[in-house]
Amino acid sequence: MATYLIFHEVDDVDHWLSSPVRTQEFSKLGVAHRTFVDPGGSNRVGLILEIPDLDAFEAFMQTDAAAEAMKQDGVHPDSLVLLREG
């Protein structure tokens, strides 16, 4: 099981938090996640992901379905930073 920290910017933090899309897509891959928001009020958000199959996750992230999910959640893909637990 790999643990990752991901952060990125979104259009609307409240929309991103309340959207079921992330949970629906991650659950298909067996990925558990926790969400975080910037207490300073910016549109930067974060996730801790527990990823059981990194290859499957990375393959999914390259799909149209992943791009559509990010679009629905207002994610700015160009701001995405992925950190692996060391």
C-alpha positions in Angstrom: 0.0 0.0 0.0 1.5 3.3 -1.0 0.6 6.6 0.7 0.6 9.9 -1.2 0.0 13.5 -0.5 -1.6 15.4 -3.3 -2.4 19.1 -3.4 -3.8 21.3 -6.1 -6.1 24.3 -6.6 -9.8 24.2 -7.4 -12.4 26.6 -8.7 -14.6 26.3 -5.5 -13.5 24.6 -2.3 -17.1 24.0 -1.1 -18.1 22.4 -4.3 -14.9 20.2 -4.3 -15.6 19.1 -0.7 -19.2 18.2 -1.4 -18.7 16.5 -4.7 -19.3 12.7 -4.7 -17.2 12.2 -7.9 -13.8 11.8 -6.2 -15.1 9.1 -3.8 -16.9 7.3 -6.6 -13.8 7.1 -8.8 -11.3 6.4 -6.1 -13.5 3.6 -4.6 -13.4 1.8 -8.0 -9.6 1.5 -7.5 -9.8 0.7 -3.7 -8.2 4.0 -2.9 -9.0 5.5 0.5 -8.6 9.2 0.9 -8.8 12.1 3.3 -9.4 15.7 2.3 -7.8 18.9 3.5 -8.3 22.6 2.9 -6.1 25.6 3.3 -7.1 27.3 6.6 -6.1 30.6 5.1 -9.0 30.5 2.7 -7.2 30.0 -0.6 -8.5 27.6 -3.2 -5.6 25.2 -2.5 -6.8 21.8 -1.3 -5.1 18.5 -0.5 -5.6 14.7 -0.2 -3.9 11.9 1.6 -4.4 8.8 -0.6 -3.8 5.2 0.4 -3.3 3.5 -3.0 -3.3 -0.3 -3.1 -2.2 -0.6 -6.8 -0.1 2.3 -7.9 0.1 1.1 -11.5 -3.7 1.0 -11.8 -4.0 4.4 -10.2 -1.5 6.0 -12.6 -3.2 4.4 -15.6 -6.6 5.7 -14.4 -5.2 9.2 -14.0 -4.3 9.2 -17.7 -7.9 8.4 -18.8 -10.7 10.6 -20.1 -12.7 9.5 -17.1 -10.1 11.0 -14.7 -10.0 14.2 -16.7 -13.8 14.5 -16.6 -13.9 13.8 -12.9 -11.3 16.6 -12.3 -13.3 18.9 -14.5 -16.5 18.2 -12.7 -14.8 18.9 -9.3 -13.2 22.1 -10.6 -9.6 20.8 -10.2 -6.8 22.8 -11.9 -4.7 19.9 -13.3 -1.7 22.2 -14.0 -1.5 22.9 -10.2 -1.4 19.3 -9.1 1.6 18.2 -7.0 2.1 14.6 -6.0 4.3 13.6 -3.1 5.1 10.0 -2.2 5.6 9.0 1.5 9.3 8.6 2.1 
